[in-house]
Amino acid sequence: MKKLILGSLIILALSMSFSCRDTADKAKSATEEAGAALEEAGEDLKEAGKDLEEAAEGAAESVKEASEDTIDAAKEAGNDIKKAANDAADKVEKAVKN
């Protein structure tokens, strides 16, 4: 009877030992997979950050170009207005002389 009880206890202890090892292996594997997934997510976020930075630089360059074009157009319009005013003044002066 003692042998039967001791044998049962040994079998129970061994099965628990194997079960714990299996659980530990599964936990280790899951941890490694989670680490790999987090590393991949970090890489993706880093790449997205670079893409966002490039887009921001492109947008800033576009705004700069647009503002330069606007300034040039305003200068040109100012010159056209000045010329038109001078032409009008000349015509008025001619009309007054006649």
N, CA, C and O atoms as a GROMACS GRO file, in nm:
protein
  392
    1MET      N    1   0.082  -0.118   0.000
    1MET     CA    2   0.000   0.000   0.000
    1MET      C    3   0.087   0.125   0.000
    1MET      O    4   0.057   0.223  -0.069
    2LYS      N    5   0.197   0.121   0.081
    2LYS     CA    6   0.286   0.235   0.085
    2LYS      C    7   0.346   0.259  -0.054
    2LYS      O    8   0.360   0.373  -0.098
    3LYS      N    9   0.381   0.149  -0.121
    3LYS     CA   10   0.440   0.163  -0.254
    3LYS      C   11   0.341   0.225  -0.352
    3LYS      O   12   0.378   0.305  -0.438
    4LEU      N   13   0.216   0.188  -0.338
    4LEU     CA   14   0.112   0.243  -0.426
    4LEU      C   15   0.094   0.393  -0.401
    4LEU      O   16   0.082   0.471  -0.496
    5ILE      N   17   0.091   0.434  -0.275
    5ILE     CA   18   0.075   0.576  -0.242
    5ILE      C   19   0.198   0.655  -0.284
    5ILE      O   20   0.186   0.763  -0.342
    6LEU      N   21   0.316   0.600  -0.255
    6LEU     CA   22   0.440   0.669  -0.294
    6LEU      C   23   0.450   0.678  -0.447
    6LEU      O   24   0.490   0.780  -0.503
    7GLY      N   25   0.415   0.571  -0.512
    7GLY     CA   26   0.418   0.571  -0.658
    7GLY      C   27   0.321   0.674  -0.715
    7GLY      O   28   0.355   0.745  -0.810
    8SER      N   29   0.203   0.683  -0.659
    8SER     CA   30   0.103   0.782  -0.703
    8SER      C   31   0.154   0.924  -0.680
    8SER      O   32   0.137   1.011  -0.766
    9LEU      N   33   0.217   0.946  -0.564
    9LEU     CA   34   0.271   1.079  -0.534
    9LEU      C   35   0.384   1.116  -0.631
    9LEU      O   36   0.394   1.230  -0.676
   10ILE      N   37   0.468   1.018  -0.662
   10ILE     CA   38   0.578   1.044  -0.756
   10ILE      C   39   0.522   1.077  -0.894
   10ILE      O   40   0.567   1.172  -0.959
   11ILE      N   41   0.424   0.999  -0.937
   11ILE     CA   42   0.362   1.026  -1.068
   11ILE      C   43   0.296   1.163  -1.069
   11ILE      O   44   0.307   1.236  -1.167
   12LEU      N   45   0.227   1.199  -0.961
   12LEU     CA   46   0.164   1.330  -0.949
   12LEU      C   47   0.269   1.442  -0.952
   12LEU      O   48   0.251   1.543  -1.019
   13ALA      N   49   0.379   1.422  -0.878
   13ALA     CA   50   0.486   1.522  -0.873
   13ALA      C   51   0.549   1.539  -1.011
   13ALA      O   52   0.575   1.652  -1.053
   14LEU      N   53   0.573   1.429  -1.080
   14LEU     CA   54   0.632   1.435  -1.215
   14LEU      C   55   0.538   1.504  -1.314
   14LEU      O   56   0.581   1.586  -1.395
   15SER      N   57   0.411   1.470  -1.307
   15SER     CA   58   0.316   1.531  -1.400
   15SER      C   59   0.306   1.682  -1.374
   15SER      O   60   0.294   1.759  -1.469
   16MET      N   61   0.310   1.723  -1.248
   16MET     CA   62   0.305   1.866  -1.216
   16MET      C   63   0.434   1.934  -1.262
   16MET      O   64   0.432   2.048  -1.310
   17SER      N   65   0.547   1.863  -1.248
   17SER     CA   66   0.675   1.918  -1.291
   17SER      C   67   0.674   1.942  -1.441
   17SER      O   68   0.715   2.049  -1.487
   18PHE      N   69   0.628   1.844  -1.517
   18PHE     CA   70   0.621   1.860  -1.662
   18PHE      C   71   0.521   1.968  -1.701
   18PHE      O   72   0.544   2.044  -1.795
   19SER      N   73   0.409   1.974  -1.630
   19SER     CA   74   0.306   2.074  -1.657
   19SER      C   75   0.361   2.214  -1.631
   19SER      O   76   0.336   2.306  -1.710
   20CYS      N   77   0.434   2.231  -1.523
   20CYS     CA   78   0.491   2.362  -1.491
   20CYS      C   79   0.596   2.402  -1.594
   20CYS      O   80   0.603   2.517  -1.635
   21ARG      N   81   0.678   2.304  -1.636
   21ARG     CA   82   0.778   2.333  -1.739
   21ARG      C   83   0.711   2.375  -1.869
   21ARG      O   84   0.754   2.469  -1.936
   22ASP      N   85   0.605   2.303  -1.904
   22ASP     CA   86   0.532   2.335  -2.028
   22ASP      C   87   0.472   2.475  -2.018
   22ASP      O   88   0.477   2.553  -2.114
   23THR      N   89   0.414   2.507  -1.902
   23THR     CA   90   0.356   2.639  -1.881
   23THR      C   91   0.465   2.746  -1.887
   23THR      O   92   0.445   2.852  -1.946
   24ALA      N   93   0.579   2.719  -1.828
   24ALA     CA   94   0.690   2.815  -1.829
   24ALA      C   95   0.741   2.834  -1.972
   24ALA      O   96   0.770   2.947  -2.013
   25ASP      N   97   0.750   2.726  -2.048
   25ASP     CA   98   0.794   2.737  -2.187
   25ASP      C   99   0.695   2.818  -2.270
   25ASP      O  100   0.734   2.902  -2.352
   26LYS      N  101   0.567   2.793  -2.247
   26LYS     CA  102   0.465   2.869  -2.319
   26LYS      C  103   0.469   3.017  -2.281
   26LYS      O  104   0.455   3.104  -2.367
   27ALA      N  105   0.489   3.045  -2.154
   27ALA     CA  106   0.497   3.184  -2.109
   27ALA      C  107   0.619   3.253  -2.169
   27ALA      O  108   0.612   3.368  -2.212
   28LYS      N  109   0.732   3.180  -2.172
   28LYS     CA  110   0.854   3.236  -2.232
   28LYS      C  111   0.833   3.264  -2.380
   28LYS      O  112   0.873   3.369  -2.431
   29SER      N  113   0.770   3.170  -2.449
   29SER     CA  114   0.743   3.187  -2.591
   29SER      C  115   0.650   3.306  -2.616
   29SER      O  116   0.672   3.385  -2.707
   30ALA      N  117   0.547   3.317  -2.534
   30ALA     CA  118   0.454   3.430  -2.548
   30ALA      C  119   0.524   3.562  -2.521
   30ALA      O  120   0.498   3.661  -2.589
   31THR      N  121   0.613   3.564  -2.423
   31THR     CA  122   0.688   3.685  -2.391
   31THR      C  123   0.778   3.724  -2.507
   31THR      O  124   0.788   3.842  -2.542
   32GLU      N  125   0.844   3.626  -2.567
   32GLU     CA  126   0.931   3.653  -2.681
   32GLU      C  127   0.851   3.707  -2.800
   32GLU      O  128   0.894   3.801  -2.867
   33GLU      N  129   0.735   3.648  -2.824
   33GLU     CA  130   0.650   3.694  -2.934
   33GLU      C  131   0.599   3.835  -2.908
   33GLU      O  132   0.593   3.917  -3.000
   34ALA      N  133   0.562   3.863  -2.784
   34ALA     CA  134   0.516   3.998  -2.749
   34ALA      C  135   0.630   4.099  -2.766
   34ALA      O  136   0.608   4.210  -2.815
   35GLY      N  137   0.750   4.060  -2.727
   35GLY     CA  138   0.866   4.147  -2.745
   35GLY      C  139   0.892   4.176  -2.891
   35GLY      O  140   0.921   4.290  -2.928
   36ALA      N  141   0.883   4.072  -2.974
   36ALA     CA  142   0.904   4.091  -3.118
   36ALA      C  143   0.796   4.182  -3.177
   36ALA      O  144   0.824   4.268  -3.261
   37ALA      N  145   0.672   4.163  -3.133
   37ALA     CA  146   0.562   4.247  -3.182
   37ALA      C  147   0.582   4.392  -3.140
   37ALA      O  148   0.557   4.484  -3.218
   38LEU      N  149   0.627   4.413  -3.017
   38LEU     CA  150   0.652   4.550  -2.970
   38LEU      C  151   0.768   4.614  -3.046
   38LEU      O  152   0.764   4.732  -3.079
   39GLU      N  153   0.869   4.536  -3.075
   39GLU     CA  154   0.983   4.587  -3.152
   39GLU      C  155   0.939   4.627  -3.292
   39GLU      O  156   0.979   4.731  -3.344
   40GLU      N  157   0.856   4.542  -3.354
   40GLU     CA  158   0.804   4.573  -3.487
   40GLU      C  159   0.716   4.697  -3.485
   40GLU      O  160   0.722   4.780  -3.575
   41ALA      N  161   0.634   4.709  -3.381
   41ALA     CA  162   0.548   4.828  -3.368
   41ALA      C  163   0.634   4.953  -3.351
   41ALA      O  164   0.602   5.059  -3.405
   42GLY      N  165   0.743   4.941  -3.275
   42GLY     CA  166   0.834   5.053  -3.258
   42GLY      C  167   0.897   5.095  -3.390
   42GLY      O  168   0.909   5.214  -3.418
   43GLU      N  169   0.937   4.998  -3.470
   43GLU     CA  170   0.994   5.027  -3.602
   43GLU      C  171   0.890   5.098  -3.690
   43GLU      O  172   0.922   5.196  -3.758
   44ASP      N  173   0.766   5.049  -3.686
   44ASP     CA  174   0.660   5.110  -3.766
   44ASP      C  175   0.635   5.255  -3.722
   44ASP      O  176   0.616   5.343  -3.805
   45LEU      N  177   0.635   5.278  -3.591
   45LEU     CA  178   0.614   5.414  -3.540
   45LEU      C  179   0.730   5.505  -3.580
   45LEU      O  180   0.709   5.622  -3.613
   46LYS      N  181   0.849   5.452  -3.576
   46LYS     CA  182   0.967   5.530  -3.615
   46LYS      C  183   0.957   5.570  -3.762
   46LYS      O  184   0.985   5.684  -3.798
   47GLU      N  185   0.918   5.474  -3.845
   47GLU     CA  186   0.903   5.501  -3.989
   47GLU      C  187   0.790   5.601  -4.014
   47GLU      O  188   0.803   5.690  -4.098
   48ALA      N  189   0.680   5.587  -3.941
   48ALA     CA  190   0.569   5.681  -3.956
   48ALA      C  191   0.612   5.821  -3.914
   48ALA      O  192   0.571   5.920  -3.975
   49GLY      N  193   0.694   5.831  -3.810
   49GLY     CA  194   0.745   5.960  -3.766
   49GLY      C  195   0.831   6.026  -3.874
   49GLY      O  196   0.822   6.147  -3.896
   50LYS      N  197   0.914   5.945  -3.940
   50LYS     CA  198   0.997   5.998  -4.049
   50LYS      C  199   0.910   6.046  -4.164
   50LYS      O  200   0.935   6.152  -4.221
   51ASP      N  201   0.808   5.967  -4.198
   51ASP     CA  202   0.717   6.007  -4.306
   51ASP      C  203   0.646   6.138  -4.272
   51ASP      O  204   0.629   6.225  -4.357
   52LEU      N  205   0.604   6.150  -4.147
   52LEU     CA  206   0.535   6.272  -4.103
   52LEU      C  207   0.630   6.392  -4.108
   52LEU      O  208   0.589   6.501  -4.148
   53GLU      N  209   0.754   6.370  -4.070
   53GLU     CA  210   0.852   6.479  -4.073
   53GLU      C  211   0.875   6.525  -4.217
   53GLU      O  212   0.882   6.644  -4.245
   54GLU      N  213   0.887   6.428  -4.309
   54GLU     CA  214   0.906   6.463  -4.450
   54GLU      C  215   0.786   6.539  -4.506
   54GLU      O  216   0.801   6.635  -4.581
   55ALA      N  217   0.666   6.495  -4.468
   55ALA     CA  218   0.545   6.563  -4.514
   55ALA      C  219   0.540   6.706  -4.460
   55ALA      O  220   0.501   6.798  -4.531
   56ALA      N  221   0.579   6.723  -4.334
   56ALA     CA  222   0.579   6.857  -4.274
   56ALA      C  223   0.680   6.947  -4.345
   56ALA      O  224   0.653   7.065  -4.369
   57GLU      N  225   0.797   6.890  -4.376
   57GLU     CA  226   0.898   6.970  -4.448
   57GLU      C  227   0.846   7.010  -4.585
   57GLU      O  228   0.866   7.124  -4.629
   58GLY      N  229   0.780   6.917  -4.654
   58GLY     CA  230   0.723   6.947  -4.786
   58GLY      C  231   0.616   7.055  -4.776
   58GLY      O  232   0.610   7.144  -4.861
   59ALA      N  233   0.533   7.046  -4.673
   59ALA     CA  234   0.428   7.146  -4.656
   59ALA      C  235   0.489   7.283  -4.625
   59ALA      O  236   0.442   7.385  -4.676
   60ALA      N  237   0.592   7.285  -4.543
   60ALA     CA  238   0.657   7.412  -4.510
   60ALA      C  239   0.719   7.475  -4.635
   60ALA      O  240   0.712   7.596  -4.655
   61GLU      N  241   0.780   7.391  -4.718
   61GLU     CA  242   0.840   7.441  -4.843
   61GLU      C  243   0.732   7.496  -4.936
   61GLU      O  244   0.752   7.598  -5.000
   62SER      N  245   0.620   7.428  -4.943
   62SER     CA  246   0.510   7.474  -5.028
   62SER      C  247   0.455   7.608  -4.979
   62SER      O  248   0.427   7.697  -5.059
   63VAL      N  249   0.441   7.622  -4.848
   63VAL     CA  250   0.392   7.748  -4.791
   63VAL      C  251   0.491   7.860  -4.820
   63VAL      O  252   0.452   7.971  -4.855
   64LYS      N  253   0.620   7.830  -4.807
   64LYS     CA  254   0.722   7.930  -4.833
   64LYS      C  255   0.717   7.976  -4.978
   64LYS      O  256   0.722   8.095  -5.007
   65GLU      N  257   0.706   7.879  -5.070
   65GLU     CA  258   0.698   7.912  -5.213
   65GLU      C  259   0.572   7.994  -5.243
   65GLU      O  260   0.577   8.091  -5.318
   66ALA      N  261   0.461   7.954  -5.184
   66ALA     CA  262   0.335   8.026  -5.207
   66ALA      C  263   0.345   8.169  -5.155
   66ALA      O  264   0.296   8.262  -5.220
   67SER      N  265   0.407   8.187  -5.040
   67SER     CA  266   0.419   8.324  -4.986
   67SER      C  267   0.512   8.408  -5.072
   67SER      O  268   0.488   8.527  -5.092
   68GLU      N  269   0.619   8.347  -5.123
   68GLU     CA  270   0.709   8.420  -5.213
   68GLU      C  271   0.637   8.460  -5.341
   68GLU      O  272   0.654   8.571  -5.391
   69ASP      N  273   0.557   8.367  -5.394
   69ASP     CA  274   0.479   8.398  -5.516
   69ASP      C  275   0.379   8.510  -5.489
   69ASP      O  276   0.358   8.598  -5.574
   70THR      N  277   0.317   8.507  -5.372
   70THR     CA  278   0.221   8.612  -5.336
   70THR      C  279   0.289   8.748  -5.326
   70THR      O  280   0.237   8.849  -5.372
   71ILE      N  281   0.406   8.749  -5.265
   71ILE     CA  282   0.482   8.876  -5.252
   71ILE      C  283   0.519   8.928  -5.390
   71ILE      O  284   0.505   9.048  -5.417
   72ASP      N  285   0.567   8.840  -5.477
   72ASP     CA  286   0.603   8.882  -5.613
   72ASP      C  287   0.482   8.937  -5.688
   72ASP      O  288   0.491   9.039  -5.756
   73ALA      N  289   0.368   8.869  -5.674
   73ALA     CA  290   0.246   8.914  -5.742
   73ALA      C  291   0.201   9.049  -5.687
   73ALA      O  292   0.154   9.134  -5.763
   74ALA      N  293   0.214   9.068  -5.556
   74ALA     CA  294   0.175   9.196  -5.496
   74ALA      C  295   0.266   9.309  -5.545
   74ALA      O  296   0.220   9.420  -5.573
   75LYS      N  297   0.395   9.280  -5.555
   75LYS     CA  298   0.488   9.382  -5.606
   75LYS      C  299   0.454   9.418  -5.750
   75LYS      O  300   0.452   9.536  -5.787
   76GLU      N  301   0.427   9.317  -5.830
   76GLU     CA  302   0.393   9.339  -5.970
   76GLU      C  303   0.263   9.419  -5.980
   76GLU      O  304   0.254   9.512  -6.061
   77ALA      N  305   0.165   9.384  -5.900
   77ALA     CA  306   0.038   9.458  -5.902
   77ALA      C  307   0.061   9.602  -5.859
   77ALA      O  308   0.002   9.693  -5.916
   78GLY      N  309   0.147   9.624  -5.759
   78GLY     CA  310   0.179   9.758  -5.715
   78GLY      C  311   0.244   9.839  -5.826
   78GLY      O  312   0.213   9.957  -5.846
   79ASN      N  313   0.335   9.776  -5.899
   79ASN     CA  314   0.399   9.844  -6.011
   79ASN      C  315   0.298   9.877  -6.121
   79ASN      O  316   0.302   9.985  -6.180
   80ASP      N  317   0.207   9.783  -6.148
   80ASP     CA  318   0.104   9.807  -6.249
   80ASP      C  319   0.013   9.923  -6.208
   80ASP      O  320  -0.023  10.007  -6.290
   81ILE      N  321  -0.023   9.928  -6.080
   81ILE     CA  322  -0.109  10.036  -6.030
   81ILE      C  323  -0.035  10.170  -6.041
   81ILE      O  324  -0.094  10.271  -6.080
   82LYS      N  325   0.092  10.169  -6.005
   82LYS     CA  326   0.172  10.291  -6.013
   82LYS      C  327   0.180  10.342  -6.157
   82LYS      O  328   0.167  10.461  -6.183
   83LYS      N  329   0.203  10.248  -6.249
   83LYS     CA  330   0.212  10.285  -6.391
   83LYS      C  331   0.077  10.340  -6.440
   83LYS      O  332   0.072  10.440  -6.511
   84ALA      N  333  -0.031  10.272  -6.401
   84ALA     CA  334  -0.165  10.317  -6.442
   84ALA      C  335  -0.195  10.455  -6.385
   84ALA      O  336  -0.255  10.538  -6.453
   85ALA      N  337  -0.154  10.480  -6.262
   85ALA     CA  338  -0.177  10.611  -6.200
   85ALA      C  339  -0.096  10.719  -6.272
   85ALA      O  340  -0.146  10.829  -6.295
   86ASN      N  341   0.026  10.687  -6.308
   86ASN     CA  342   0.109  10.783  -6.382
   86ASN      C  343   0.050  10.812  -6.521
   86ASN      O  344   0.047  10.926  -6.567
   87ASP      N  345   0.003  10.704  -6.586
   87ASP     CA  346  -0.059  10.722  -6.718
   87ASP      C  347  -0.184  10.809  -6.706
   87ASP      O  348  -0.208  10.896  -6.790
   88ALA      N  349  -0.263  10.785  -6.603
   88ALA     CA  350  -0.385  10.864  -6.582
   88ALA      C  351  -0.349  11.010  -6.554
   88ALA      O  352  -0.414  11.102  -6.604
   89ALA      N  353  -0.245  11.029  -6.473
   89ALA     CA  354  -0.202  11.166  -6.442
   89ALA      C  355  -0.154  11.236  -6.569
   89ALA      O  356  -0.184  11.354  -6.589
   90ASP      N  357  -0.081  11.165  -6.655
   90ASP     CA  358  -0.035  11.223  -6.782
   90ASP      C  359  -0.153  11.260  -6.870
   90ASP      O  360  -0.154  11.367  -6.931
   91LYS      N  361  -0.253  11.174  -6.876
   91LYS     CA  362  -0.371  11.203  -6.958
   91LYS      C  363  -0.447  11.323  -6.904
   91LYS      O  364  -0.495  11.406  -6.981
   92VAL      N  365  -0.459  11.332  -6.773
   92VAL     CA  366  -0.526  11.445  -6.711
   92VAL      C  367  -0.448  11.573  -6.744
   92VAL      O  368  -0.507  11.675  -6.778
   93GLU      N  369  -0.316  11.565  -6.731
   93GLU     CA  370  -0.233  11.681  -6.759
   93GLU      C  371  -0.248  11.725  -6.905
   93GLU      O  372  -0.257  11.844  -6.933
   94LYS      N  373  -0.250  11.630  -6.997
   94LYS     CA  374  -0.270  11.662  -7.139
   94LYS      C  375  -0.408  11.724  -7.164
   94LYS      O  376  -0.423  11.817  -7.243
   95ALA      N  377  -0.507  11.668  -7.095
   95ALA     CA  378  -0.643  11.719  -7.112
   95ALA      C  379  -0.653  11.863  -7.060
   95ALA      O  380  -0.723  11.946  -7.117
   96VAL      N  381  -0.584  11.890  -6.954
   96VAL     CA  382  -0.589  12.024  -6.895
   96VAL      C  383  -0.516  12.122  -6.988
   96VAL      O  384  -0.560  12.236  -7.002
   97LYS      N  385  -0.408  12.082  -7.049
   97LYS     CA  386  -0.332  12.169  -7.137
   97LYS      C  387  -0.410  12.198  -7.265
   97LYS      O  388  -0.393  12.306  -7.323
   98ASN      N  389  -0.491  12.110  -7.308
   98ASN     CA  390  -0.566  12.129  -7.433
   98ASN      C  391  -0.686  12.209  -7.407
   98ASN      O  392  -0.763  12.237  -7.499
   0.00000   0.00000   0.00000
